[in-house]
Structure formats: C-alpha cells, structure tokens
Amino acid sequence: RLVPVDGCEPSPEVAAEVEALVSVGAVQGVTGWHISSVRQALAPRVAHRVPYVYTALYEGGERTEGVFLTSETPDAQLWPAMRLLAGEQGVRRWFVVGNDYVWPRRTSRAAQRYALRGGGQVVGRHFLPLDAHDFTEVLRRIEHSDADAVLMLLVGADAVRFNRAFARSGLDQRCLRLSTLMDENMLLASGAGATRRLYSTAGFFAGLVTPENLDFHGEFARRFGVEAPPLGSLGESCYEGVMLLAALIAQARTLDVRAIETAADTVAYHGPRGRLRLRQRHVRQRIYLAEADGLDFTVLAQL
C-alpha cells in the first residue's frame, strides 16, 4: 500500500510528516521525487530506520546510510551533454539559470568545471526563487552577455514560464537551451512555440524505442487509457523508485536497513530503463540527449 505525502510543502514539514509515519509503523520504506532540500531534511530523520529511495536527478554526493538513488547526477548526465553540444554545435559560452537552492547551485559549480574542461566557460549565473514569474532581469543579463547557450536548472512550472519568456524575447534564435530537468509534460505546458533549440538530457524519454519502454507504455495505456498524461522521466522515475525499493528488500530478505546496505551492491532489477544495477547506492544507467521537436523529444544520442 502506498501512503502519499506532498513533497512540495516546506522541507521541515515534509520531514516531520514522514518521520511521524515511520515512528508509528505506518510505512516500512520511503520513495519519491522531490527536490534536494527536502531530501536533505528527510534523510537524517528516517534513512537509518527504513530504506529511502530518492528518484529525482540531483547534484550528487549523497552518502547517508539507508539512502538509495535511482537518479541522474551531473558527472554522468551534464558533462557528456555539454561535451557533445560543444563538439557538434560549437557551444563555448554558457549562462546558467537556476532556482535558488542546493541542486542548481552545486550543479552550476560542476557546469563551470565541465565548461573549462571542454575549452569553454560559464559567462554568467542567475538564481531565482522557487515559483518565479518575473524573468526580466535574467533575460536582460543573457541578452547582454556573449552566451551562446543557456543551462536551465529550473524546476517544474518555473522552467515552463522561463521557456515562454525566453521565446518571447527572441533569445531562442541566438542561444540554445540545455536542461537536465525537462520532460514531455513540461514541453506541453511550454507550448510548441517555446521549445526551439531546446535540449534535454535524462535516463528516460517517452519516445525511446526499446522493448522495455514499449512494454511499459503498453501496460500504462491498458491501465489508464491512451489519453492519460505522457510518461515523462519524472513520473517514470517514481515507478523506478518502487521497483528498486522492492528489489532491495527482496535481496536482503528483511526490512533492516543495515542488512539492506550490506546486500545493496548485489541488487539488480529489470524495468522501463532496462536492466539496472546498484553501485555505491546509485543506479547505473544509460543517459540520453534529446532535442525538442515541438511538443515531443527526438532522442539524438546515448551519452
């Protein structure tokens, strides 16, 4: 049985609610997609008591006992994408736009290293509060920079609103955009006119032509109908989280976190992303680069 908790509430409130559920024995494991500040508040309070599978892409470096991650990290996701765009699109000068919390800030520092490694540079950074609506200043800064690409580290509706504002400004004619958090639902919300020269990198895209993905879409359509929302990487990662949680418990044959930790590096499972293995608490997976084509993504390469 799944017990839903709203991960969009303030981090201390989410952590307190989940800790209370664990304390009364209402849940024996935790999984979900939520931002890194929620994970950082939650992990110290529950991960040593029940297994905790985090499914959102993140900045890397999580080492808390009892936390397991299905998510992409910058070294495997961002660096190969920046390198490919530098080689094939001639991108050298990046401007970083992100929300103002741990994932965008730490990832922007990684982007600086990657840009230098590839012979380029980050020419500017701008961080916005969550639920941002006014992009006037950041668009002005991009326009007056010599950037030829924008790295988007924005969450959800903020990324959608930025896409629309970016297109209205005409900057999409000069700069390509790369996001490590952009799925098909966000394209739909942005609108076809706001997705020109927009790239995304992830471990899953709805349009991937693999036997596992085709089977997954078939099962999804049979259960929820063909008019259900698109299966993007964010939603699919939640499914991966439940599968990994089940695989961890099955391999250890117990709910004890220390026993699960001991068995973790022997865990493998088969899901929509193919056969995946756990190494150092992180799922090792294929990562792809895709380009928006109106309201859908075309997968260009495996990174």
C-alpha positions as CSV (number, residue, x, y, z in Angstrom):
1,R,0.0,0.0,0.0
2,L,1.3,3.5,-0.9
3,V,0.9,6.3,1.5
4,P,1.2,9.7,-0.4
5,V,2.9,12.7,1.2
6,D,3.0,16.1,-0.6
7,G,6.7,16.8,-1.2
8,C,6.0,20.4,-2.3
9,E,5.4,21.5,1.3
10,P,8.3,23.2,3.2
11,S,11.1,20.8,3.8
12,P,10.8,20.7,7.6
13,E,7.1,19.9,7.4
14,V,7.6,17.1,4.9
15,A,10.4,15.6,7.0
16,A,8.2,15.8,10.2
17,E,5.2,14.2,8.4
18,V,7.3,11.3,7.0
19,E,9.1,10.8,10.3
20,A,5.8,10.5,12.1
21,L,4.6,7.9,9.7
22,V,7.8,5.9,10.2
23,S,7.5,6.2,14.0
24,V,4.0,4.8,14.2
25,G,4.9,1.9,11.8
26,A,2.6,3.2,9.0
27,V,5.3,2.9,6.4
28,Q,8.3,0.5,6.1
29,G,10.0,2.3,3.3
30,V,10.1,5.8,1.7
31,T,10.5,6.7,-2.0
32,G,9.6,9.6,-4.2
33,W,10.5,12.6,-6.4
34,H,11.1,15.8,-4.5
35,I,13.8,18.5,-4.5
36,S,17.2,18.1,-2.8
37,S,16.4,20.4,0.1
38,V,13.6,18.0,1.0
39,R,15.9,15.0,0.8
40,Q,18.5,16.7,3.0
41,A,15.9,17.4,5.7
42,L,14.3,14.0,5.4
43,A,17.3,11.6,5.1
44,P,18.8,12.2,8.6
45,R,15.4,11.6,10.2
46,V,14.3,8.4,8.5
47,A,17.0,6.7,6.4
48,H,18.7,4.9,9.3
49,R,15.2,3.5,10.3
50,V,13.7,2.5,6.9
51,P,15.1,2.3,3.4
52,Y,14.7,5.5,1.5
53,V,14.9,5.6,-2.3
54,Y,15.3,9.0,-3.9
55,T,14.3,9.2,-7.5
56,A,14.9,12.8,-8.6
57,L,18.0,13.8,-10.5
58,Y,20.3,15.6,-8.1
59,E,23.7,17.3,-7.6
60,G,25.5,14.1,-6.4
61,G,27.4,13.3,-3.3
62,E,24.6,11.8,-1.1
63,R,26.2,9.3,1.3
64,T,23.7,8.9,4.1
65,E,23.2,5.3,5.3
66,G,19.9,3.9,4.1
67,V,19.5,6.3,1.1
68,F,19.5,4.7,-2.4
69,L,19.2,6.7,-5.6
70,T,17.8,5.9,-9.0
71,S,18.6,9.4,-10.2
72,E,21.0,11.0,-12.7
73,T,24.0,13.0,-11.5
74,P,26.0,15.8,-13.2
75,D,29.1,13.7,-14.0
76,A,27.1,11.1,-16.0
77,Q,24.3,13.5,-17.3
78,L,25.5,17.0,-17.7
79,W,29.2,16.7,-18.6
80,P,28.7,14.4,-21.6
81,A,25.8,16.6,-22.9
82,M,27.9,19.7,-22.6
83,R,30.8,18.0,-24.3
84,L,28.6,16.8,-27.2
85,L,27.0,20.2,-27.7
86,A,30.4,21.8,-27.7
87,G,31.6,19.4,-30.4
88,E,28.5,19.4,-32.6
89,Q,27.0,22.8,-32.0
90,G,30.1,24.8,-31.3
91,V,28.9,25.9,-27.8
92,R,31.6,27.6,-25.8
93,R,29.9,30.2,-23.6
94,W,27.3,29.1,-21.1
95,F,24.9,31.2,-19.0
96,V,23.4,29.3,-16.0
97,V,19.8,30.0,-14.9
98,G,18.6,28.1,-11.8
99,N,16.3,28.1,-8.8
100,D,18.0,29.2,-5.6
101,Y,18.6,26.1,-3.7
102,V,21.2,23.3,-3.4
103,W,20.7,21.4,-6.6
104,P,21.1,24.3,-9.0
105,R,23.9,26.0,-7.1
106,R,26.0,22.9,-6.8
107,T,25.3,21.8,-10.3
108,S,26.3,25.2,-11.6
109,R,29.7,24.8,-10.0
110,A,30.0,21.5,-11.7
111,A,29.0,23.1,-15.0
112,Q,31.8,25.6,-14.6
113,R,34.3,22.8,-14.3
114,Y,32.8,21.0,-17.3
115,A,32.8,24.1,-19.4
116,L,36.5,24.8,-18.7
117,R,37.3,21.1,-19.3
118,G,35.7,21.4,-22.8
119,G,37.5,24.6,-23.7
120,G,34.6,26.9,-22.8
121,Q,33.4,29.0,-19.9
122,V,30.4,30.0,-17.9
123,V,29.9,33.7,-18.6
124,G,27.1,34.3,-16.1
125,R,24.8,32.8,-13.4
126,H,21.4,33.9,-12.1
127,F,19.4,32.2,-9.4
128,L,15.7,32.7,-8.9
129,P,13.4,31.9,-6.0
130,L,11.0,28.9,-6.4
131,D,7.7,29.9,-8.0
132,A,9.4,32.6,-10.1
133,H,7.3,34.6,-12.5
134,D,9.4,37.6,-13.4
135,F,12.4,36.8,-15.7
136,T,13.0,40.4,-16.9
137,E,16.4,40.7,-15.2
138,V,17.8,37.3,-16.1
139,L,16.8,37.7,-19.8
140,R,18.4,41.2,-19.8
141,R,21.6,39.6,-18.4
142,I,21.6,36.8,-21.0
143,E,21.0,39.3,-23.8
144,H,23.9,41.5,-22.8
145,S,26.2,38.5,-22.3
146,D,28.0,36.8,-25.1
147,A,26.5,33.4,-24.2
148,D,25.6,31.0,-27.0
149,A,23.9,28.5,-24.7
150,V,21.8,28.6,-21.5
151,L,21.9,25.8,-19.0
152,M,18.5,25.6,-17.3
153,L,18.4,24.3,-13.7
154,L,14.8,25.3,-13.1
155,V,12.0,23.2,-11.5
156,G,8.6,22.5,-12.9
157,A,6.4,25.5,-13.7
158,D,9.4,27.8,-13.3
159,A,11.0,26.1,-16.3
160,V,7.8,26.3,-18.3
161,R,7.4,30.0,-17.6
162,F,11.0,30.6,-18.4
163,N,10.7,28.8,-21.7
164,R,7.8,31.0,-22.7
165,A,9.6,34.2,-21.7
166,F,12.8,33.1,-23.4
167,A,11.0,32.5,-26.7
168,R,9.1,35.8,-26.5
169,S,12.4,37.7,-26.0
170,G,13.7,36.2,-29.2
171,L,16.8,34.8,-27.5
172,D,15.9,31.3,-28.8
173,Q,17.3,32.5,-32.2
174,R,20.7,33.1,-30.6
175,C,21.1,30.7,-27.8
176,L,20.3,27.0,-27.5
177,R,19.0,25.7,-24.1
178,L,20.0,22.6,-22.3
179,S,18.1,21.3,-19.3
180,T,18.7,18.3,-17.1
181,L,15.1,18.5,-15.9
182,M,12.7,18.8,-18.8
183,D,10.2,16.1,-19.7
184,E,7.3,15.8,-22.2
185,N,4.7,17.3,-19.9
186,M,6.8,20.4,-19.5
187,L,7.1,20.7,-23.2
188,L,3.3,20.5,-23.5
189,A,2.9,23.2,-20.8
190,S,5.6,25.4,-22.5
191,G,3.9,25.3,-26.0
192,A,5.4,24.3,-29.3
193,G,6.5,27.9,-29.9
194,A,8.7,28.0,-26.8
195,T,10.8,24.9,-27.5
196,R,13.0,25.9,-30.4
197,R,16.6,24.7,-29.9
198,L,15.8,23.2,-26.5
199,Y,17.7,20.1,-25.4
200,S,17.2,17.8,-22.5
201,T,19.4,15.0,-21.0
202,A,17.9,12.2,-18.9
203,G,17.9,8.4,-18.4
204,F,14.4,8.1,-19.8
205,F,12.3,9.7,-22.6
206,A,8.8,8.7,-23.6
207,G,9.9,8.2,-27.2
208,L,12.8,5.8,-26.6
209,V,12.4,2.8,-28.8
210,T,13.4,-0.1,-26.6
211,P,11.5,-3.3,-25.8
212,E,11.3,-2.3,-22.1
213,N,9.8,1.2,-22.9
214,L,7.3,-0.2,-25.4
215,D,6.1,-2.7,-22.8
216,F,5.9,-0.1,-20.2
217,H,3.8,2.2,-22.4
218,G,1.6,-0.7,-23.3
219,E,0.9,-1.6,-19.7
220,F,0.3,2.1,-18.8
221,A,-2.2,2.6,-21.7
222,R,-4.1,-0.6,-20.7
223,R,-4.4,0.6,-17.1
224,F,-5.0,4.3,-17.5
225,G,-6.1,4.7,-21.2
226,V,-4.5,6.3,-24.2
227,E,-5.4,9.8,-23.1
228,A,-3.5,9.6,-19.8
229,P,-0.8,12.2,-19.3
230,P,2.5,11.4,-21.1
231,L,5.0,9.2,-19.3
232,G,7.9,11.5,-18.8
233,S,11.2,10.9,-16.9
234,L,9.9,12.5,-13.7
235,G,6.8,10.2,-13.3
236,E,8.7,7.2,-14.6
237,S,11.4,7.7,-12.0
238,C,8.8,7.2,-9.3
239,Y,8.0,3.8,-10.7
240,E,11.7,3.0,-10.7
241,G,11.8,4.0,-7.1
242,V,9.2,1.5,-6.1
243,M,10.9,-1.2,-8.2
244,L,14.3,-0.5,-6.5
245,L,12.7,-0.5,-3.1
246,A,11.1,-3.9,-3.7
247,A,14.4,-5.3,-5.1
248,L,16.4,-4.1,-2.1
249,I,14.0,-5.7,0.3
250,A,13.8,-8.9,-1.7
251,Q,17.6,-9.2,-1.9
252,A,18.1,-8.6,1.8
253,R,15.1,-10.6,2.8
254,T,14.5,-8.2,5.6
255,L,13.4,-4.6,6.3
256,D,16.5,-4.0,8.4
257,V,18.4,-1.0,6.9
258,R,21.9,-2.4,7.8
259,A,21.2,-5.7,6.1
260,I,19.8,-3.9,3.1
261,E,23.0,-1.8,2.9
262,T,25.1,-4.9,3.1
263,A,23.3,-6.5,0.2
264,A,22.8,-3.3,-1.9
265,D,25.7,-3.7,-4.3
266,T,24.4,-7.1,-5.4
267,V,20.9,-5.7,-6.3
268,A,19.8,-5.6,-9.9
269,Y,16.3,-5.3,-11.4
270,H,14.6,-5.0,-14.8
271,G,12.4,-2.0,-15.5
272,P,11.4,0.5,-18.2
273,R,15.1,1.7,-18.4
274,G,16.3,-1.8,-19.0
275,R,18.4,-4.0,-16.6
276,L,19.9,-1.8,-13.9
277,R,22.4,-2.4,-11.2
278,L,23.1,-0.6,-7.9
279,R,26.7,0.6,-7.3
280,Q,27.6,2.7,-4.2
281,R,23.8,3.3,-3.6
282,H,23.3,4.8,-7.1
283,V,21.6,3.1,-10.0
284,R,24.0,2.8,-13.0
285,Q,22.0,3.6,-16.2
286,R,22.2,4.8,-19.8
287,I,21.8,8.5,-20.3
288,Y,20.5,10.2,-23.4
289,L,20.4,13.6,-25.1
290,A,17.2,14.7,-26.8
291,E,16.1,17.7,-28.8
292,A,12.6,19.2,-28.5
293,D,10.6,18.9,-31.7
294,G,7.5,21.0,-30.9
295,L,5.8,19.1,-28.1
296,D,7.9,15.9,-28.2
297,F,11.5,14.9,-27.9
298,T,13.7,13.3,-30.5
299,V,16.4,11.3,-28.9
300,L,19.7,12.2,-30.6
301,A,22.3,10.1,-28.8
302,Q,23.2,7.9,-25.9
303,L,25.8,9.7,-23.9
